[in-house]
C-alpha cells in the first residue's frame, strides 16, 4: 500500500485543497479523476512558473493510485522537475493526504506530467533559460 510519510513529499508544494463530499464516487471515496485534475493543475502551475508563460499538458503517465482519498482529507500536490527539453518540462507529481485535522500524512497518488510551453497561438515555443 501507499507510503506512510517515512520519506515525506518530494518536490515543492504546488497546490493544496480539501476533498469534499461532492467529489466522491458511489463507494464514498474521492474520484480518481478528481485527483488527476488536481495533479494536472499542480503540474500546470509549476510549468507556467518555469516557462514564464502558458503551458499545455501533452502527457500524463505512470499513474499509481496507492491509497484512497477520503472526504475531509487535506490533499497536497507536490511537483519535482524531472526533465527540461527545448520546449517541454516533465514533472513528477505526488499527492499526499493528511487524514483528519492533525492526522497521518499518507502518499496516495503519483504520476508524471509532461507540459509544453506554448505561444499565444498554441504553438510550441522554446523555454527561457533557467
SULPEJO-V775796 format. One record per backbone hydrogen bond with DSSP energy under -0.5 kcal/mol. CO is the residue of the C=O (numbers start at 1). NH is the residue of the N-H. Records with the same first field share a line. If there is no record, write none. Layout:
# SULPEJO-V775796
CO: NH + NH
This chain:
# SULPEJO-V775796
3: 107
12: 79
15: 77
17: 75
19: 72
20: 23
21: 24
23: 31
25: 28
28: 71
29: 25
31: 35
32: 36
33: 37
34: 38
35: 39
36: 40
37: 41
38: 42
39: 43
40: 44
41: 45
42: 46
43: 47
44: 48
45: 49
46: 50
47: 51
48: 52 + 53
54: 118
56: 116
59: 114
61: 112
64: 66 + 110
66: 2
69: 30
70: 73
73: 19 + 75
74: 76 + 98
75: 17
76: 78 + 96
77: 14 + 15
78: 94
79: 12
80: 92
83: 90
86: 127
87: 117
88: 85
89: 115
90: 82 + 83
91: 93 + 113
92: 80
93: 111
94: 78
95: 108 + 109
96: 76
97: 99 + 106
98: 74 + 100
99: 103
104: 99 + 106
106: 97 + 108
108: 66 + 67
109: 95
110: 64
111: 93
112: 61
113: 91 + 115
114: 58 + 59
115: 89
116: 56
117: 125
119: 122
123: 119
